[in-house]
Amino acid sequence: MTAKIQLAIGIDEEASDVKITRSKDGDTSVAVFIFESPNCMTGADAGNNEILGMYMIDEEGEMVTRNVNAKFINGKSAGIEAIHKLNGQNEWERFLRFMNRYAEANGMSLNKA
């Protein structure tokens, strides 16, 4: 199974950018996903899609965050930002395994600050 992200169930998305920060002690981490032109907000069915969260799906299962914010400029979609908070080493390692699979499937690479 290929790693994928969905904002509306059944509609695969490609993140425009992902920013990850981690506390010095490694206890908490935050990943911010940016979707500039999400598939769920474009096309003929855009008004009918229900966005209840961001679903990160791969062979290990599914991770979900409900912290998803749509942006609009002059009444038109300007993208979506989703924030996924991670607590502890186990969640961090699981997230990294997903991101490695997702990056490989979508031609993304890591740029360290």
SEKEMI-487870 format. One record per residue: residue number from 1; x, y, z of N, C-alpha, C in turn. Coordinates in nm, 3 decimals, padded with zeros to 5 digits. Layout:
REM SEKEMI-487870
PT  num     n.c1     n.c2     n.c3    ca.c1    ca.c2    ca.c3     c.c1     c.c2     c.c3
PT  NUM        X        Y        Z        X        Y        Z        X        Y        Z
...
//
This chain:
REM SEKEMI-487870
PT  num     n.c1     n.c2     n.c3    ca.c1    ca.c2    ca.c3     c.c1     c.c2     c.c3
PT    1   00.084  -00.119   00.000   00.000   00.000   00.000   00.088   00.124   00.000
PT    2   00.052   00.218  -00.083   00.124   00.345  -00.090   00.074   00.438   00.020
PT    3   00.164   00.511   00.082   00.126   00.608   00.185   00.049   00.722   00.119
PT    4  -00.060   00.764   00.182  -00.141   00.871   00.125  -00.201   00.956   00.236
PT    5  -00.238   01.077   00.196  -00.305   01.170   00.286  -00.439   01.205   00.224
PT    6  -00.542   01.205   00.308  -00.676   01.245   00.264  -00.732   01.347   00.361
PT    7  -00.795   01.451   00.306  -00.865   01.550   00.387  -01.015   01.520   00.385
PT    8  -01.063   01.473   00.274  -01.199   01.423   00.261  -01.185   01.275   00.225
PT    9  -01.262   01.189   00.288  -01.248   01.046   00.270  -01.258   01.009   00.122
PT   10  -01.157   00.933   00.077  -01.156   00.884  -00.061  -01.088   00.974  -00.161
PT   11  -01.043   01.094  -00.119  -00.977   01.187  -00.212  -00.833   01.207  -00.166
PT   12  -00.740   01.153  -00.243  -00.598   01.163  -00.208  -00.547   01.305  -00.234
PT   13  -00.458   01.349  -00.146  -00.401   01.484  -00.155  -00.249   01.477  -00.161
PT   14  -00.189   01.582  -00.213  -00.044   01.595  -00.211  -00.009   01.724  -00.138
PT   15   00.065   01.711  -00.030   00.104   01.828   00.049   00.200   01.915  -00.031
PT   16   00.179   02.046  -00.026   00.270   02.140  -00.092   00.395   02.159  -00.009
PT   17   00.379   02.150   00.124   00.491   02.170   00.216   00.458   02.104   00.349
PT   18   00.561   02.056   00.417   00.546   02.000   00.551   00.660   02.056   00.636
PT   19   00.624   02.117   00.749   00.724   02.172   00.840   00.713   02.098   00.972
PT   20   00.827   02.047   01.019   00.828   01.967   01.141   00.920   02.033   01.244
PT   21   00.868   02.048   01.366   00.950   02.099   01.476   00.942   01.998   01.590
PT   22   01.050   01.993   01.669   01.056   01.899   01.780   01.119   01.969   01.900
PT   23   01.065   01.945   02.017   01.120   02.005   02.138   01.258   01.948   02.165
PT   24   01.338   02.022   02.240   01.475   01.978   02.270   01.479   01.845   02.344
PT   25   01.381   01.824   02.432   01.379   01.699   02.508   01.315   01.584   02.429
PT   26   01.259   01.613   02.312   01.202   01.510   02.226   01.064   01.464   02.268
PT   27   01.006   01.527   02.371   00.875   01.485   02.420   00.760   01.524   02.328
PT   28   00.769   01.641   02.268   00.660   01.688   02.182   00.715   01.734   02.047
PT   29   00.635   01.710   01.946   00.669   01.750   01.809   00.542   01.799   01.742
PT   30   00.561   01.884   01.642   00.448   01.937   01.566   00.483   01.931   01.418
PT   31   00.391   01.879   01.339   00.406   01.877   01.194   00.294   01.962   01.135
PT   32   00.332   02.059   01.052   00.235   02.147   00.987   00.235   02.114   00.838
PT   33   00.121   02.071   00.787   00.105   02.036   00.647   00.032   02.149   00.575
PT   34   00.085   02.190   00.460   00.022   02.294   00.379  -00.025   02.229   00.248
PT   35  -00.150   02.255   00.213  -00.207   02.209   00.087  -00.253   02.334   00.012
PT   36  -00.179   02.374  -00.092  -00.211   02.499  -00.163  -00.337   02.487  -00.248
PT   37  -00.352   02.377  -00.318  -00.470   02.353  -00.403  -00.521   02.213  -00.379
PT   38  -00.582   02.188  -00.263  -00.625   02.052  -00.232  -00.733   02.003  -00.329
PT   39  -00.723   01.876  -00.365  -00.819   01.815  -00.457  -00.961   01.820  -00.402
PT   40  -00.976   01.814  -00.270  -01.109   01.814  -00.210  -01.180   01.949  -00.221
PT   41  -01.104   02.055  -00.255  -01.165   02.189  -00.267  -01.168   02.239  -00.411
PT   42  -01.132   02.152  -00.505  -01.136   02.190  -00.646  -01.220   02.088  -00.721
PT   43  -01.261   02.120  -00.839  -01.340   02.028  -00.920  -01.489   02.041  -00.896
PT   44  -01.563   01.961  -00.966  -01.709   01.970  -00.967  -01.773   01.936  -00.833
PT   45  -01.715   01.843  -00.759  -01.774   01.798  -00.632  -01.721   01.872  -00.510
PT   46  -01.644   01.978  -00.530  -01.577   02.046  -00.419  -01.673   02.089  -00.310
PT   47  -01.789   02.138  -00.343  -01.884   02.184  -00.243  -01.949   02.073  -00.163
PT   48  -01.939   01.950  -00.211  -02.003   01.837  -00.144  -01.908   01.758  -00.054
PT   49  -01.780   01.790  -00.058  -01.681   01.715   00.020  -01.680   01.762   00.165
PT   50  -01.683   01.667   00.255  -01.682   01.697   00.398  -01.542   01.673   00.453
PT   51  -01.478   01.778   00.503  -01.344   01.768   00.559  -01.357   01.761   00.711
PT   52  -01.328   01.643   00.765  -01.341   01.622   00.909  -01.207   01.609   00.978
PT   53  -01.099   01.610   00.900  -00.966   01.595   00.956  -00.867   01.565   00.846
PT   54  -00.744   01.537   00.886  -00.642   01.492   00.792  -00.609   01.349   00.830
PT   55  -00.621   01.260   00.731  -00.599   01.118   00.750  -00.469   01.078   00.681
PT   56  -00.374   01.027   00.758  -00.247   00.979   00.704  -00.254   00.826   00.706
PT   57  -00.258   00.766   00.587  -00.287   00.624   00.573  -00.169   00.553   00.507
PT   58  -00.126   00.444   00.569  -00.022   00.361   00.508  -00.042   00.217   00.552
PT   59   00.056   00.132   00.525   00.044  -00.011   00.554   00.032  -00.041   00.702
PT   60   00.073   00.052   00.789   00.063   00.030   00.934  -00.073   00.071   00.990
PT   61  -00.151   00.143   00.911  -00.281   00.189   00.959  -00.306   00.334   00.927
PT   62  -00.370   00.403   01.020  -00.413   00.541   00.996  -00.383   00.628   01.117
PT   63  -00.332   00.748   01.090  -00.316   00.850   01.193  -00.409   00.965   01.153
PT   64  -00.472   01.027   01.251  -00.570   01.131   01.222  -00.544   01.253   01.308
PT   65  -00.559   01.370   01.247  -00.563   01.494   01.323  -00.690   01.569   01.283
PT   66  -00.753   01.631   01.379  -00.874   01.710   01.353  -00.842   01.859   01.343
PT   67  -00.716   01.895   01.364  -00.674   02.035   01.361  -00.646   02.076   01.215
PT   68  -00.753   02.105   01.142  -00.746   02.139   01.000  -00.817   02.272   00.978
PT   69  -00.748   02.365   00.910  -00.803   02.498   00.886  -00.798   02.532   00.738
PT   70  -00.914   02.567   00.682  -00.920   02.611   00.543  -00.898   02.761   00.538
PT   71  -00.832   02.808   00.433  -00.808   02.950   00.414  -00.883   02.996   00.289
PT   72  -00.945   03.113   00.300  -01.018   03.170   00.187  -00.976   03.315   00.168
PT   73  -00.963   03.355   00.043  -00.935   03.494   00.008  -01.042   03.539  -00.090
PT   74  -01.115   03.644  -00.053  -01.226   03.694  -00.135  -01.325   03.583  -00.169
PT   75  -01.352   03.496  -00.075  -01.450   03.390  -00.094  -01.402   03.271  -00.173
PT   76  -01.276   03.270  -00.213  -01.222   03.158  -00.290  -01.118   03.082  -00.208
PT   77  -01.114   02.952  -00.229  -01.021   02.867  -00.156  -00.878   02.911  -00.178
PT   78  -00.804   02.924  -00.066  -00.662   02.961  -00.073  -00.577   02.854  -00.006
PT   79  -00.634   02.735   00.014  -00.557   02.625   00.069  -00.603   02.578   00.205
PT   80  -00.533   02.477   00.253  -00.564   02.417   00.382  -00.435   02.397   00.460
PT   81  -00.442   02.420   00.591  -00.331   02.394   00.681  -00.379   02.292   00.784
PT   82  -00.301   02.186   00.802  -00.334   02.083   00.902  -00.217   02.071   00.998
PT   83  -00.248   02.064   01.127  -00.145   02.055   01.230  -00.160   01.922   01.304
PT   84  -00.051   01.846   01.304  -00.050   01.715   01.370   00.049   01.720   01.485
PT   85   00.000   01.702   01.608   00.085   01.704   01.727   00.122   01.563   01.765
PT   86   00.249   01.545   01.802   00.301   01.414   01.839   00.355   01.420   01.981
PT   87   00.322   01.320   02.059   00.370   01.313   02.197   00.449   01.185   02.217
PT   88   00.573   01.199   02.258   00.655   01.083   02.291   00.729   01.023   02.173
PT   89   00.820   00.935   02.206   00.908   00.873   02.107   00.833   00.779   02.013
PT   90   00.737   00.702   02.064   00.664   00.607   01.979   00.586   00.678   01.869
PT   91   00.514   00.785   01.904   00.440   00.861   01.803   00.535   00.924   01.702
PT   92   00.649   00.974   01.748   00.748   01.036   01.661   00.801   00.935   01.559
PT   93   00.839   00.816   01.608   00.893   00.713   01.519   00.788   00.665   01.419
PT   94   00.665   00.649   01.463   00.556   00.609   01.372   00.536   00.715   01.264
PT   95   00.536   00.841   01.304   00.518   00.951   01.209   00.633   00.953   01.107
PT   96   00.756   00.934   01.153   00.870   00.933   01.060   00.861   00.819   00.960
PT   97   00.814   00.702   01.004   00.797   00.591   00.909   00.693   00.627   00.803
PT   98   00.583   00.689   00.846   00.481   00.733   00.750   00.540   00.835   00.654
PT   99   00.609   00.936   00.707   00.662   01.043   00.622   00.764   00.991   00.522
PT  100   00.845   00.895   00.562   00.940   00.835   00.467   00.865   00.769   00.352
PT  101   00.760   00.696   00.382   00.680   00.631   00.277   00.609   00.735   00.191
PT  102   00.553   00.837   00.256   00.480   00.941   00.183   00.574   01.021   00.093
PT  103   00.691   01.056   00.145   00.790   01.132   00.067   00.835   01.052  -00.054
PT  104   00.859   00.925  -00.035   00.903   00.840  -00.146   00.794   00.830  -00.253
PT  105   00.669   00.818  -00.210   00.558   00.804  -00.305   00.528   00.935  -00.380
PT  106   00.567   01.050  -00.322   00.531   01.178  -00.380   00.651   01.264  -00.422
PT  107   00.769   01.206  -00.425   00.887   01.279  -00.472   00.927   01.395  -00.384
PT  108   00.907   01.382  -00.253   00.944   01.488  -00.160   01.082   01.458  -00.102
PT  109   01.148   01.562  -00.049   01.278   01.543   00.015   01.285   01.628   00.140
PT  110   01.382   01.598   00.226   01.401   01.668   00.352   01.501   01.782   00.334
PT  111   01.464   01.901   00.380   01.555   02.015   00.384   01.567   02.057   00.529
PT  112   01.685   02.039   00.588   01.703   02.077   00.727   01.728   02.226   00.738
PT  113   01.674   02.285   00.847   01.688   02.428   00.870   01.829   02.463   00.911
//
